[in-house]
Amino acid sequence: MRTVLNRLLAPVIQPFILLATFTIVARTLVLDDDEEEGDYDDTEELRPAPRGLRAYEKEFLQDIESRSRRYNRLARYRLRTAQVLSAVSLTSTAAVPVVIAASLPGWSAAALAAVAGVSQGIQQIRQDHRLGLENHLMAVDLSRACRKYRLAAARSSLSERGSNFDNFVREIEELQANSRPRFLEIVMPRPSTENASSGEAPPQLQQ
């Protein structure tokens, strides 16, 4: 009797499990932009450069602002990907006990466990969450530097504009130089150096 009941309930319970998974994933994908921290809206058109800037100064400013928006879009993509994979992994893991308790076919629990493992493995490889945060911080830093330069260019005299632009270029170069080691550390983490820093030779090299 119990076996017959389980067979009858399986087609009913399994769609609910899939529906719960789909709901969490869909909710993650349609996160409102207001919930994400940011100093700008990348859907807005680029503002015109301040008056009085030379052609190369306008070109450089617009290039940095476009780069900031690209960082922001990439950050949103990576963070949402990380959230989706985490939601799928969590939902699949939580559904395994339900499947077992309902005496559903064994392949259902195995499939859910496989989905959870694959989702976690993808995150270990892609590092979407960490890279997304770094891209977001880079976008905010570039956007803040551009706003500061715009304000300085609007308030400064003709004799000060050259030094303001040089300071702006120097700040952008420092931001990019400081960000490279952080990105490389995420993509290519350094191996453990505990043995090297201990000052002791490996056992096989000791006399």
C-alpha positions in Angstrom: 0.0 0.0 0.0 2.8 2.4 0.9 4.6 1.7 -2.3 1.5 2.4 -4.3 1.0 5.6 -2.4 4.5 6.7 -3.0 4.2 6.1 -6.7 1.1 8.1 -6.8 2.6 11.0 -4.8 5.9 11.1 -6.8 4.4 12.9 -9.9 2.8 15.4 -7.5 5.8 16.2 -5.2 8.5 16.3 -7.9 6.9 19.3 -9.8 6.7 21.2 -6.5 10.4 20.7 -5.9 11.2 21.9 -9.4 8.8 24.8 -8.9 10.6 25.9 -5.7 14.0 25.7 -7.4 12.7 27.8 -10.3 11.1 30.4 -8.0 14.4 30.9 -6.1 16.4 31.2 -9.3 13.9 33.5 -11.0 13.8 35.7 -7.9 17.6 36.0 -8.0 17.7 36.8 -11.6 15.2 39.7 -11.4 16.8 41.5 -8.5 15.9 45.1 -8.5 18.7 47.5 -9.4 17.8 49.5 -6.3 19.0 46.6 -4.1 22.5 46.9 -5.6 24.9 49.5 -4.3 26.2 51.8 -6.9 27.0 55.5 -7.5 25.5 55.6 -11.0 23.1 54.0 -13.4 24.8 52.4 -16.4 21.6 52.7 -18.5 21.9 56.5 -18.5 23.7 58.0 -21.5 27.2 59.4 -21.0 27.1 63.1 -19.9 28.9 65.6 -22.1 32.3 66.6 -21.0 32.8 70.0 -19.2 33.4 73.0 -21.4 36.9 74.2 -22.0 38.5 70.7 -22.0 41.0 69.9 -24.8 40.1 67.1 -27.2 42.4 64.5 -25.7 41.1 65.4 -22.2 37.5 64.8 -23.3 38.4 61.6 -25.0 40.2 60.3 -21.9 37.4 61.2 -19.6 34.8 59.6 -21.7 36.9 56.5 -22.1 37.3 56.1 -18.3 33.5 56.6 -17.8 32.8 54.0 -20.4 35.2 51.6 -18.8 33.5 52.2 -15.4 30.2 51.2 -16.9 31.7 48.1 -18.4 33.1 47.1 -15.0 29.7 47.7 -13.5 27.8 45.6 -16.0 30.4 42.8 -15.6 30.0 43.0 -11.8 26.3 42.6 -12.0 26.6 39.7 -14.3 29.1 37.9 -12.1 27.2 38.6 -8.8 23.9 37.4 -10.2 25.6 34.3 -11.6 27.0 33.6 -8.2 23.7 34.1 -6.6 21.9 31.8 -9.0 24.4 29.0 -8.6 24.3 29.4 -4.8 20.5 29.3 -4.8 20.4 26.2 -7.0 23.0 24.5 -4.8 21.1 25.4 -1.6 17.7 24.4 -3.0 19.0 21.1 -4.4 20.7 20.2 -1.1 17.7 21.0 1.0 15.4 19.0 -1.3 17.5 15.8 -0.9 16.0 14.9 2.6 12.5 15.6 1.3 13.0 13.3 -1.6 14.4 10.6 0.7 11.6 11.0 3.3 9.0 10.8 0.5 10.5 7.5 -0.7 10.8 8.9 -4.2 13.0 7.1 -6.7 16.7 7.0 -5.7 17.8 8.8 -8.9 15.9 11.9 -7.8 18.1 12.3 -4.7 21.2 11.5 -6.7 20.3 14.0 -9.3 19.7 16.7 -6.8 23.0 16.0 -5.0 24.8 16.1 -8.4 23.3 19.4 -9.2 24.4 20.8 -5.9 27.9 19.5 -6.3 28.2 20.8 -9.9 26.9 24.3 -8.8 29.5 24.5 -6.0 32.2 23.3 -8.3 31.5 25.9 -10.9 31.7 28.6 -8.3 35.1 27.3 -7.1 36.4 27.5 -10.6 34.8 30.8 -11.8 35.0 32.7 -8.5 32.1 34.9 -9.7 31.3 36.4 -6.3 34.8 37.6 -5.6 35.4 38.8 -9.1 32.0 40.5 -9.1 32.8 42.4 -6.0 36.2 43.5 -7.4 34.6 44.7 -10.6 32.0 46.6 -8.6 34.6 48.3 -6.4 36.6 49.2 -9.5 33.6 50.7 -11.2 32.8 52.8 -8.2 36.4 54.0 -7.8 36.6 55.0 -11.5 33.2 56.7 -11.4 34.2 58.6 -8.2 37.5 59.8 -9.9 35.6 61.0 -13.0 33.1 62.9 -10.9 35.9 64.5 -8.9 37.7 65.5 -12.1 34.5 67.0 -13.6 34.0 69.1 -10.5 37.6 70.3 -10.5 37.5 71.1 -14.2 34.3 73.1 -13.8 35.7 75.1 -10.9 39.4 75.6 -12.0 40.9 78.3 -14.1 42.6 77.8 -17.4 46.0 77.7 -15.7 44.9 74.9 -13.3 43.3 72.6 -15.9 46.5 71.0 -17.0 47.5 70.0 -13.4 44.0 68.8 -12.7 44.1 66.5 -15.7 47.6 65.2 -14.8 46.2 64.4 -11.3 43.3 62.7 -12.8 45.4 60.5 -15.1 47.7 59.7 -12.1 44.8 58.6 -10.0 43.4 56.4 -12.7 46.8 54.7 -13.2 47.1 54.1 -9.5 43.6 52.5 -9.3 44.4 50.2 -12.2 47.8 49.3 -10.8 46.4 48.5 -7.4 43.6 46.4 -8.9 45.8 44.1 -10.9 47.3 42.1 -8.0 43.8 41.6 -6.5 42.4 40.2 -9.7 45.4 38.0 -10.2 45.2 36.7 -6.7 41.6 35.6 -7.3 42.2 34.1 -10.8 45.6 32.6 -9.9 45.9 32.1 -6.1 49.4 31.7 -4.8 50.4 28.3 -3.5 50.9 27.7 0.2 54.3 29.0 1.3 54.2 27.5 4.8 57.1 25.2 4.2 59.2 27.8 2.4 58.7 30.4 5.2 59.4 27.9 8.1 63.1 28.0 7.3 63.4 24.2 7.4 64.3 22.1 4.5 62.0 19.3 3.3 62.6 16.0 5.0 63.9 14.4 1.9 66.6 17.1 1.6 67.8 16.9 5.2 71.1 15.1 5.8 
